[in-house]
Amino acid sequence: MKVLLIGGSAGSLKVVLQVLPDLSSAIEFPIILILHRKPDRDSILDVLLNNYTSLTVVEAEDKMVIQAKHVYIAPPDYHLLFESRDLISLDYSEKLNYSRPSIDVSFQSAANVFGRNTVALLLSGANSDGVEGFNYIKSLYGITAVQAPDTAEVEYMPRQAILSAKVDYILRPEEIAGWINNLNEKD
């Protein structure tokens, strides 16, 4: 089984809201969203996103089993880790790149478990969180993609990934859903 991780910060939610309605309900892998956001314990992001997709969207919980056709959101103020191909955990260790959840932490954890079946997409954002994770995913032969920097509300994050890591795909927001849907067809 594959896993798709989508990381982003400032400006990324707008892209997620654009992509979700066009995702196929036949996706054969879980999607994990790692978005930088304020540590609000009463987050309703999963409720909001469920209105935009036929997939099931839930906020991740500690020791949660993950399944295909689901979107899991890393909760605010926790790192999301993978214990196995179907089990995630949450961690409250120190912030990385001023962030918890850290995109790098989740990307590296997923790569350790899924290896070449790890797919990562980095969206708009104002820091370089995710770049080290991209390099690690590529070292294990996973697939990496970024939002085209010229389409990002804040281009720093995807631009740093392009400058510092091996990026397989540079995608405009209108291309992202089709690219994700086609991941079903690739090994």
Secondary structure, DSSP 8 states (H G I E B T S, - for coil): --EEEEEE-TTHHHHHHHHGGGS-TT--S-EEEEE-----TT--HHHHHHTT-SSEEEE--TTEE--TTEEEE--TT-EEEEEETTEEEEE----BTTBSS-HHHHHHHHHHHHGGGEEEEE-S-SS-TTHHHHHHHHHTT-EEEEE-GGG-SS-HHHHHHHHHS--SEEE-HHHHHHHHHHGGG--
